[in-house]
């Protein structure tokens, strides 16, 4: 370990090693300092450690469910934007197609009228009445050319009409998808608010010292997971050097430390987990999918022991969380509502896998 971080910018190194950050909730680098047993409040019965642990796990589930719903919301929003753009393009094609069809109809009508005027008498009669047979033959050739041109315009009219019909069907299909995704967004938003409200209610009912004990339990759980992960030797052969784009992505992500988590946010002042990673790579000149689940599905996967700074670590079996690896077994992420962008142990949560936005 170590060579990954040494490739970061001076700013990123300083932030990644900040001692103050290492003691924040959710960061797992050193054993937590034992918390003194609090004095029971005379007005209430103190919550036992066992009950607090149950509360911690319940909060974890609630925020996990909120993260899943946030991913669904973000994906629906991304698809809604895409479909809106497609509908605008189709509408433009329909308008242009109708104008083209009107012009073709006008040209075909004019050609038909001209042919009618020229073809009022049989060819033999026109030849007999003509002073100059060559003029007649030249005129007859032009008529035949006009007939062929008219046939061509009629064929083009038919194609244009079919195109318009297809554009109309496509637009109707996109409208249906747009409405479906708007409904999906609304449902996801409702679920997000419900899960977060339930979690906030639980936390609001705790006394100050109980909240402190709960934070300590969270820190201890993260520390235990990180320690177990490091002891597995998973990073013994790691230490790849980040790419130039990876360095820029890490630099952007570290500059966001301390900014609040807000679901659905992509910056510049607030972020959710995938909002942070997608914007960091956008700042590095590499567009990636908006959600953690799509990042897992679409980006190239690499083994955990081969990851390098800038790679994205996907967490949980449902790919509901994402963070950016910054080297030395650490990652940076936007954890959950009520927290800020911070540095934590890369193994402090269950890792699903690692993806690399650049080659």
C-alpha positions as CSV (number, residue, x, y, z in Angstrom):
1,X,0.0,0.0,0.0
2,X,1.1,3.6,-0.3
3,X,2.1,4.2,-3.9
4,X,-1.4,5.1,-4.9
5,X,-1.7,8.0,-2.5
6,X,1.8,9.3,-3.4
7,X,0.5,9.9,-6.9
8,X,-2.2,12.3,-5.7
9,X,-1.8,16.1,-5.6
10,X,-0.5,17.7,-2.5
11,X,-4.0,19.0,-1.6
12,X,-5.5,15.5,-1.9
13,X,-2.7,14.0,0.3
14,X,-3.2,16.6,2.9
15,X,-6.9,16.1,3.0
16,X,-6.7,12.3,3.0
17,X,-4.3,12.3,5.9
18,X,-6.1,14.9,8.0
19,X,-6.1,13.7,11.6
20,X,-9.3,15.5,12.4
21,X,-11.2,13.6,9.7
22,X,-10.0,10.2,10.9
23,X,-11.9,10.7,14.1
24,X,-15.2,11.5,12.4
25,X,-18.1,9.0,12.6
26,X,-17.9,6.3,9.9
27,X,-14.1,6.5,9.5
28,X,-12.1,3.4,10.5
29,X,-8.4,3.9,10.9
30,X,-7.8,3.7,14.6
31,X,-9.4,1.9,17.5
32,X,-12.1,4.1,19.0
33,X,-11.5,5.6,22.4
34,X,-13.8,3.9,25.0
35,X,-16.7,6.1,25.9
36,X,-17.2,6.6,29.7
37,X,-20.4,5.1,31.0
38,X,-22.9,8.0,31.1
39,X,-24.8,9.0,34.2
40,X,-28.4,8.0,33.8
41,X,-30.8,10.9,33.4
42,X,-33.2,11.2,36.4
43,X,-36.0,12.0,33.9
44,X,-35.6,9.0,31.7
45,X,-34.4,5.4,31.6
46,X,-31.0,5.2,29.7
47,X,-31.0,3.1,26.5
48,X,-28.9,0.0,26.9
49,X,-26.0,-0.8,24.6
50,X,-27.9,-3.7,23.2
51,X,-30.9,-1.5,22.3
52,X,-28.6,1.1,20.8
53,X,-27.0,-1.6,18.6
54,X,-30.5,-2.6,17.4
55,X,-31.2,1.1,16.7
56,X,-27.9,1.4,14.8
57,X,-28.8,-1.6,12.6
58,X,-32.3,-0.2,12.0
59,X,-31.0,3.1,11.0
60,X,-28.6,1.4,8.7
61,X,-31.5,-0.5,7.0
62,X,-33.5,2.7,6.7
63,X,-30.7,4.7,5.1
64,X,-29.9,1.8,2.9
65,X,-33.5,1.7,1.6
66,X,-33.4,5.4,1.1
67,X,-30.2,5.0,-0.9
68,X,-31.8,2.4,-3.2
69,X,-34.8,4.7,-3.7
70,X,-32.4,7.6,-4.4
71,X,-30.8,5.5,-7.1
72,X,-34.2,4.7,-8.6
73,X,-35.1,8.4,-8.5
74,X,-31.8,9.5,-10.2
75,X,-32.2,6.9,-12.9
76,X,-35.7,7.9,-13.6
77,X,-34.7,11.5,-13.7
78,X,-31.8,10.7,-16.1
79,X,-34.2,8.8,-18.4
80,X,-36.8,11.6,-18.2
81,X,-34.2,14.1,-19.4
82,X,-33.1,11.8,-22.2
83,X,-36.7,11.1,-23.4
84,X,-37.6,14.8,-23.2
85,X,-34.6,15.5,-25.6
86,X,-35.7,12.7,-27.9
87,X,-39.3,14.1,-28.0
88,X,-38.0,17.6,-28.9
89,X,-36.0,16.1,-31.7
90,X,-38.9,14.1,-33.0
91,X,-41.2,17.1,-32.9
92,X,-38.6,19.0,-34.9
93,X,-38.5,16.2,-37.5
94,X,-42.3,16.2,-37.7
95,X,-42.5,19.9,-38.3
96,X,-39.7,19.7,-40.9
97,X,-41.3,16.7,-42.5
98,X,-44.7,18.4,-42.8
99,X,-43.1,21.4,-44.5
100,X,-41.3,19.1,-46.9
101,X,-44.5,17.3,-47.7
102,X,-46.4,20.5,-48.4
103,X,-43.6,21.6,-50.8
104,X,-43.7,18.3,-52.6
105,X,-47.5,18.4,-52.9
106,X,-47.2,21.9,-54.4
107,X,-44.5,20.8,-56.9
108,X,-46.4,17.6,-57.9
109,X,-49.6,19.7,-58.4
110,X,-47.8,22.2,-60.6
111,X,-46.2,19.4,-62.7
112,X,-49.6,17.7,-63.1
113,X,-51.2,20.9,-64.3
114,X,-48.4,21.6,-66.8
115,X,-48.6,18.0,-68.1
116,X,-52.3,18.3,-68.6
117,X,-52.0,21.5,-70.5
118,X,-49.3,20.0,-72.7
119,X,-51.0,16.8,-73.3
120,X,-54.5,17.9,-74.3
121,X,-54.2,16.5,-77.9
122,X,-52.9,13.1,-79.1
123,X,-49.2,13.0,-80.0
124,X,-50.0,12.3,-83.7
125,X,-52.3,15.4,-84.0
126,X,-49.7,17.6,-82.2
127,X,-47.0,16.4,-84.7
128,X,-49.2,17.2,-87.7
129,X,-50.0,20.7,-86.4
130,X,-46.4,21.5,-85.5
131,X,-44.5,23.8,-87.9
132,X,-41.2,22.2,-86.7
133,X,-41.2,18.5,-86.0
134,X,-38.0,18.8,-84.1
135,X,-39.7,21.3,-81.7
136,X,-42.4,18.7,-81.2
137,X,-39.9,16.0,-80.4
138,X,-38.0,18.2,-78.0
139,X,-41.3,19.1,-76.3
140,X,-42.3,15.5,-76.1
141,X,-38.9,14.6,-74.5
142,X,-39.5,17.3,-71.9
143,X,-42.9,16.0,-71.2
144,X,-41.5,12.5,-70.6
145,X,-38.9,14.0,-68.3
146,X,-41.6,15.8,-66.5
147,X,-43.6,12.6,-66.1
148,X,-40.5,10.8,-64.6
149,X,-39.8,13.8,-62.3
150,X,-43.4,13.7,-61.1
151,X,-43.2,10.0,-60.4
152,X,-40.0,10.7,-58.4
153,X,-41.7,13.4,-56.4
154,X,-44.7,11.1,-55.8
155,X,-42.3,8.4,-54.5
156,X,-40.6,11.0,-52.3
157,X,-44.0,12.1,-51.0
158,X,-44.8,8.6,-50.0
159,X,-41.5,8.1,-48.2
160,X,-42.0,11.5,-46.4
161,X,-45.5,10.5,-45.3
162,X,-44.2,7.2,-43.9
163,X,-41.4,9.0,-42.1
164,X,-44.0,11.3,-40.5
165,X,-46.1,8.4,-39.4
166,X,-43.1,6.8,-37.8
167,X,-42.0,10.0,-36.1
168,X,-45.5,10.3,-34.7
169,X,-45.5,6.7,-33.4
170,X,-42.0,7.2,-31.9
171,X,-43.1,10.4,-30.2
172,X,-46.1,8.7,-28.7
173,X,-43.9,5.9,-27.4
174,X,-41.5,8.4,-25.8
175,X,-44.3,10.3,-24.2
176,X,-45.5,7.0,-22.6
177,X,-42.0,6.3,-21.3
178,X,-41.7,9.8,-20.1
179,X,-44.9,9.5,-18.1
180,X,-43.8,6.2,-16.7
181,X,-40.6,7.6,-15.5
182,X,-42.3,10.6,-14.0
183,X,-44.4,8.2,-12.0
184,X,-41.3,6.2,-11.0
185,X,-39.6,9.4,-9.9
186,X,-42.7,10.3,-7.8
187,X,-42.8,6.9,-6.1
188,X,-39.1,6.9,-5.4
189,X,-39.3,10.4,-4.0
190,X,-42.1,9.3,-1.7
191,X,-40.1,6.3,-0.5
192,X,-37.0,8.4,0.1
193,X,-38.8,10.9,2.2
194,X,-40.5,8.1,4.2
195,X,-37.3,6.3,5.0
196,X,-35.4,9.4,5.9
197,X,-38.2,10.7,8.1
198,X,-38.4,7.4,9.9
199,X,-34.6,7.5,10.6
200,X,-34.7,11.1,11.7
201,X,-37.6,10.4,14.1
202,X,-35.6,7.6,15.7
203,X,-32.5,9.8,16.1
204,X,-34.6,12.7,17.4
205,X,-35.9,10.6,20.3
206,X,-32.4,9.9,21.6
207,X,-30.8,12.0,24.3
208,X,-27.6,13.8,23.5
209,X,-25.4,11.2,25.3
210,X,-27.3,8.4,23.6
211,X,-26.5,10.0,20.2
212,X,-22.9,10.1,21.2
213,X,-22.9,6.5,22.2
214,X,-24.7,5.6,18.9
215,X,-22.1,7.5,16.9
216,X,-19.4,5.5,18.8
217,X,-21.1,2.2,18.0
218,X,-21.2,3.2,14.3
219,X,-17.5,4.1,14.4
220,X,-16.7,0.8,16.1
221,X,-18.6,-1.2,13.5
222,X,-16.8,0.6,10.7
223,X,-13.4,0.1,12.4
224,X,-14.1,-3.6,12.9
225,X,-15.0,-4.1,9.2
226,X,-12.0,-2.1,8.0
227,X,-9.6,-4.0,10.3
228,X,-10.9,-7.4,9.1
229,X,-10.7,-6.3,5.5
230,X,-7.1,-5.1,5.8
231,X,-6.0,-8.2,7.7
232,X,-7.3,-10.3,4.8
233,X,-4.3,-9.2,2.8
234,X,-6.5,-7.9,0.0
235,X,-4.2,-4.9,-0.5
236,X,-0.8,-6.5,-0.1
237,X,-0.2,-6.4,-3.8
238,X,-2.2,-3.2,-4.5
239,X,-0.7,0.2,-5.1
240,X,-1.3,0.9,-8.7
241,X,-0.5,4.4,-9.9
242,X,-3.6,6.5,-10.9
243,X,-4.0,7.9,-14.4
244,X,-3.9,11.6,-15.1
245,X,-7.7,11.6,-15.2
246,X,-7.9,9.6,-12.0
247,X,-5.8,12.2,-10.3
248,X,-8.1,15.0,-11.4
249,X,-11.2,13.0,-10.3
250,X,-9.6,12.5,-6.8
251,X,-8.6,16.2,-6.6
252,X,-12.2,17.2,-7.4
253,X,-13.7,14.7,-4.9
254,X,-11.4,15.8,-2.0
255,X,-12.2,19.4,-2.7
256,X,-15.8,18.6,-1.7
257,X,-15.0,17.3,1.8
258,X,-17.4,18.8,4.3
259,X,-20.3,19.4,1.9
260,X,-23.6,18.0,3.0
261,X,-25.3,14.9,1.6
262,X,-28.6,15.6,-0.1
263,X,-30.3,12.9,-2.1
264,X,-30.5,13.6,-5.8
265,X,-27.8,16.3,-5.6
266,X,-24.9,16.6,-8.0
267,X,-23.2,19.7,-6.6
268,X,-21.8,22.1,-6.5
269,X,-22.8,22.6,-2.8
270,X,-24.4,19.3,-2.0
271,X,-24.1,15.7,-3.2
272,X,-25.4,12.2,-3.0
273,X,-23.0,9.3,-3.3
274,X,-23.2,8.8,-7.1
275,X,-23.6,12.5,-7.7
276,X,-20.2,13.0,-6.1
277,X,-18.5,10.3,-8.2
278,X,-20.1,11.2,-11.5
279,X,-19.3,14.9,-11.1
280,X,-15.7,14.1,-10.1
281,X,-15.2,12.1,-13.2
282,X,-17.0,14.7,-15.3
283,X,-14.5,17.3,-14.0
284,X,-11.8,14.9,-15.1
285,X,-13.2,14.9,-18.6
286,X,-14.8,11.5,-18.5
287,X,-18.6,11.2,-18.5
288,X,-20.0,8.2,-16.6
289,X,-23.5,6.9,-15.6
290,X,-25.3,9.0,-13.0
291,X,-26.3,6.2,-10.5
292,X,-24.2,3.7,-8.6
293,X,-26.1,0.8,-10.1
294,X,-25.6,1.9,-13.6
295,X,-21.9,2.6,-12.8
296,X,-21.6,-1.0,-11.7
297,X,-23.4,-2.3,-14.8
298,X,-21.7,-0.2,-17.5
299,X,-18.1,0.6,-16.3
300,X,-15.1,-1.8,-16.7
301,X,-14.6,-3.9,-13.6
302,X,-11.2,-4.5,-12.0
303,X,-10.3,-6.7,-9.1
304,X,-10.1,-5.2,-5.6
305,X,-6.4,-5.9,-5.3
306,X,-5.7,-4.1,-8.5
307,X,-7.6,-0.9,-7.8
308,X,-5.9,2.4,-8.0
309,X,-6.8,6.0,-6.9
310,X,-9.8,7.3,-8.9
311,X,-11.4,3.9,-9.2
312,X,-15.0,3.5,-7.9
313,X,-15.8,1.1,-5.1
314,X,-19.4,-0.3,-5.4
315,X,-21.0,-1.3,-2.1
316,X,-23.8,-3.7,-1.0
317,X,-25.2,-6.6,-3.0
318,X,-27.6,-4.3,-4.8
319,X,-24.9,-1.7,-5.7
320,X,-26.8,0.9,-3.7
321,X,-23.7,2.9,-2.7
322,X,-20.5,4.1,-4.4
323,X,-17.3,5.8,-3.2
324,X,-14.0,6.8,-4.8
325,X,-10.8,5.0,-3.8
326,X,-8.0,7.4,-2.9
327,X,-5.2,5.0,-1.9
328,X,-3.8,3.4,1.2
329,X,-7.0,1.6,1.9
330,X,-9.1,4.8,2.1
331,X,-12.0,6.1,0.1
332,X,-14.0,9.3,-0.1
333,X,-17.8,9.4,-0.3
334,X,-21.0,11.1,0.5
335,X,-22.3,8.7,3.2
336,X,-26.0,9.5,3.8
337,X,-28.5,12.2,4.9
338,X,-27.3,14.1,7.9
339,X,-23.6,13.5,7.0
340,X,-21.1,15.3,4.9
341,X,-18.6,14.2,2.2
342,X,-15.8,12.5,4.1
343,X,-12.9,10.1,4.0
344,X,-13.4,6.6,5.4
345,X,-11.9,3.1,5.3
346,X,-12.5,1.5,2.0
347,X,-13.4,-1.8,3.7
348,X,-15.8,-0.3,6.3
349,X,-18.8,-1.4,4.3
350,X,-19.5,-4.6,2.3
351,X,-17.7,-4.3,-1.1
352,X,-19.5,-5.6,-4.2
353,X,-16.7,-4.8,-6.6
354,X,-14.6,-2.1,-8.2
355,X,-15.1,-0.3,-11.5
356,X,-12.7,1.9,-13.5
357,X,-14.1,4.8,-15.5
358,X,-11.0,5.2,-17.7
359,X,-8.9,2.6,-19.4
